[in-house]
């Protein structure tokens, strides 16, 4: 009986944890995106952000990338200042789209 009770509590806790993650997600242009930020050549200030699915909304993907980069720069350097090589304000025809993912590149500015 104790094992069943413990498993029930564990299942409820896992469900609540999953719900909290969904509540923390931010929608851009009414859509949710997956964004992954990576350092370039192990340099902490240089980064690329890959956002998808871009087919949901190009404008939303650009803003999700801006948000992820801003968060990263604040965490790493205490400032939201960035210099974009290819960024969310670049003309659409200059953006890098690979498959269904938008790739942005920039650097945090101290």
C-alpha positions, -999 to +999 in steps of 0.1 A: +000+000+000+028+024+008+044+017-026+012+025-044+008+057-024+044+067-031+040+060-068+008+081-069+026+111-053+055+107-077+031+107-107+013+138-094+047+156-089+059+147-124+026+160-139+029+193-119+065+197-130+055+193-167+027+218-163+050+244-148+074+241-177+045+247-201+033+277-181+069+291-182+069+289-220+066+322-239+046+325-271+059+348-299+034+358-326+010+333-310+034+304-314+058+284-293+093+279-305+123+258-296+155+279-293+190+267-288+219+291-282+255+279-287+288+296-282+309+301-313+344+286-311+341+284-273+340+322-271+315+332-244+305+365-261+300+350-296+268+330-302+244+314-326+207+309-319+188+282-338+150+286-336+123+264-350+099+257-364+103+288-386+073+276-407+050+285-378+059+322-380+091+339-393+084+370-372+077+349-341+110+329-347+130+361-350+115+374-317+121+341-300+158+343-311+161+379-298+146+368-265+170+338-261+200+360-270+190+387-246+185+362-218+220+347-225+238+381-225+221+391-193+231+359-176+267+359-189+275+397-189+248+415-169+237+435-199+212+429-228+234+447-253+241+427-285+257+433-318+241+411-345+259+397-376+226+382-388+199+391-364+161+396-361+163+430-376+181+418-408+161+418-440+142+385-445+162+378-476+195+379-457+183+355-429+197+320-427+170+293-428+182+257-426+154+232-430+127+245-407+151+264-384+162+301-384+198+306-375+209+340-360+244+350-351+257+378-328+278+388-299+271+401-264+286+436-259+300+445-225 
